[in-house]
Amino acid sequence: MANVNSHGNGDVMPTPERTTLAEIVAAGSQILEREGLPRVTMQAVAQRVGVRAPSLYKRVRDRDALIGLVADAAVDNLAGRLDAAEGTLAGIARTYRAFAQERPEAFRLILSAVGDPASPVRVSAPVLRVTEDLVGPEQALDAARLVTAWATGFISMELAGAFRLDGDLEQAFEYGLERLTAALTPAL
């Protein structure tokens, strides 16, 4: 809703909104990826969207709320990508990894459990669908946790530069996917 200002002639005119919540969240997301979480401040976001910091408080309660909104936007982005991914274990895992490689700070933020408590449900749904197809509904959650833990661990180590031995990480990731898929595929 626009603010209302009185002009000298007695008319009341709406003041145009200078920024939107979507612009604020997008600015916070850009700062997150370029400069890291500590640099996502109300002041930095205000500068990015072209307003003074106090103006942000009309839309966002405080920095914690801002970080929560940025995290929720990252979850929405990841969930959309996973929903659109090839409906196989490999397709889901590769999409998850690609998101982390493109948006490493958002990936880390999602793992920090900031934001909407329903976030894990939105991101987990595609993984649960794939694992249910492989192992059935009774073991789908356990299988999804196995896959998520392996992929998250691999990706976190990759982003941190923790794989210090020689070898091809692409090959290692694909090997892990093959082994997980084989382990979760029922024998006929």
C-alpha positions in Angstrom: 0.0 0.0 0.0 1.4 3.4 -0.9 2.2 6.0 1.7 0.0 9.1 1.7 1.5 12.6 1.8 -0.4 15.9 1.9 0.7 18.5 -0.7 0.4 22.3 -0.1 -2.8 22.5 -2.2 -4.8 20.4 0.1 -4.8 17.3 -2.1 -3.7 14.0 -0.7 -1.5 12.2 -3.1 -0.1 8.7 -2.8 3.6 8.5 -2.5 5.0 5.8 -4.9 6.5 2.8 -3.3 10.3 3.0 -3.7 10.9 -0.7 -3.4 9.1 -4.0 -3.1 9.6 -7.0 -0.8 10.7 -9.0 -3.8 13.3 -6.4 -4.7 14.5 -6.5 -1.0 14.8 -10.3 -1.0 16.5 -10.3 -4.4 19.1 -7.7 -3.2 19.7 -9.8 0.0 20.2 -12.9 -2.1 22.7 -11.1 -4.4 24.7 -9.8 -1.4 24.6 -13.2 0.2 26.2 -14.8 -2.9 28.7 -12.1 -3.7 29.8 -11.0 -0.2 28.6 -13.7 2.3 26.1 -13.9 5.1 27.7 -11.4 7.5 27.4 -8.7 4.8 23.6 -9.2 4.4 22.5 -6.2 6.5 19.6 -3.9 6.4 22.0 -1.0 5.4 23.6 -3.0 2.6 20.2 -4.1 1.2 18.8 -0.6 1.5 21.8 0.8 -0.5 21.3 -1.9 -3.1 17.6 -1.1 -3.7 18.1 2.6 -3.5 16.4 3.6 -0.2 17.5 4.5 3.3 17.7 1.6 5.8 14.8 2.8 7.9 12.5 2.4 4.9 13.1 -1.3 4.9 11.5 -1.7 8.3 8.2 -1.0 6.7 8.5 -4.3 4.9 10.9 -6.4 7.0 10.9 -6.6 10.8 14.7 -6.9 11.3 17.9 -8.5 10.0 16.8 -12.0 11.2 13.5 -11.7 9.3 15.5 -10.5 6.2 17.8 -13.6 6.4 14.7 -15.8 6.9 13.1 -14.3 3.7 16.4 -14.8 1.8 16.5 -18.4 3.0 12.9 -19.0 2.0 13.6 -17.7 -1.5 16.6 -20.0 -1.8 14.4 -22.9 -0.7 11.7 -22.0 -3.2 14.4 -21.8 -6.0 15.9 -25.2 -5.0 12.5 -26.8 -4.6 11.5 -25.6 -8.1 14.6 -27.0 -9.6 14.2 -30.3 -7.9 10.5 -30.5 -9.0 11.7 -29.9 -12.6 14.6 -32.3 -12.5 14.7 -35.7 -14.2 12.7 -37.9 -11.9 15.6 -40.3 -11.0 17.9 -40.4 -8.1 20.7 -39.2 -10.3 18.6 -36.4 -11.8 17.7 -35.2 -8.3 21.2 -35.4 -6.9 22.8 -33.7 -9.9 20.2 -30.9 -9.7 20.9 -30.5 -5.9 24.7 -30.3 -6.6 24.2 -27.9 -9.5 22.2 -25.5 -7.2 25.0 -25.7 -4.6 27.7 -25.0 -7.1 25.8 -22.0 -8.5 24.6 -20.7 -5.2 27.0 -21.9 -2.5 26.1 -19.4 0.1 22.3 -20.0 -0.4 23.1 -23.8 -0.1 24.8 -23.2 3.2 22.0 -20.9 4.4 19.4 -23.6 3.6 21.4 -26.1 5.7 21.4 -23.7 8.7 17.7 -24.2 9.2 16.9 -20.5 9.0 13.5 -19.5 7.6 10.2 -21.2 7.3 10.0 -24.5 9.3 8.1 -26.1 6.3 11.2 -25.6 4.1 12.5 -29.2 4.5 9.1 -30.5 3.3 9.2 -28.5 0.1 12.8 -29.6 -0.7 12.3 -33.2 0.4 9.2 -33.9 -1.6 11.0 -34.7 -4.9 13.6 -36.8 -3.1 10.8 -38.7 -1.3 9.0 -39.4 -4.6 12.2 -40.9 -6.2 13.1 -43.0 -3.2 9.5 -44.2 -2.8 9.7 -45.4 -6.4 12.8 -47.3 -5.6 12.2 -48.8 -2.2 8.4 -48.4 -1.5 6.6 -46.1 0.9 7.6 -47.8 4.1 11.3 -47.1 3.5 11.2 -44.0 1.4 12.0 -41.6 4.3 15.0 -43.6 5.4 16.2 -43.9 1.8 15.7 -40.1 1.2 17.7 -39.4 4.3 20.5 -41.6 3.1 20.6 -40.0 -0.3 20.4 -36.5 1.2 23.1 -37.1 3.8 25.5 -38.5 1.2 24.8 -35.8 -1.4 25.0 -33.0 1.2 28.2 -34.4 2.7 29.8 -34.7 -0.7 28.8 -31.3 -1.8 29.7 -29.6 1.5 33.2 -31.2 1.3 33.5 -30.1 -2.4 32.5 -26.5 -1.7 35.0 -26.4 1.3 37.8 -27.7 -0.9 38.1 -30.7 1.5 38.8 -33.3 -1.2 42.6 -33.0 -1.2 43.6 -36.3 -2.7 44.1 -36.6 -6.5 41.1 -37.8 -8.5 38.2 -36.6 -10.5 35.4 -35.3 -8.4 32.9 -35.7 -11.2 33.8 -39.3 -11.5 33.6 -39.7 -7.7 30.1 -38.1 -7.6 28.9 -40.3 -10.4 30.4 -43.4 -8.7 28.5 -42.5 -5.5 25.3 -42.1 -7.4 25.7 -45.4 -9.2 26.4 -47.2 -5.9 23.4 -45.6 -4.1 21.1 -46.3 -7.0 22.3 -49.9 -7.1 21.8 -50.3 -3.3 18.3 -48.8 -3.3 17.1 -50.7 -6.5 15.3 -53.8 -5.5 16.6 -57.1 -6.9 14.2 -58.7 -9.4 
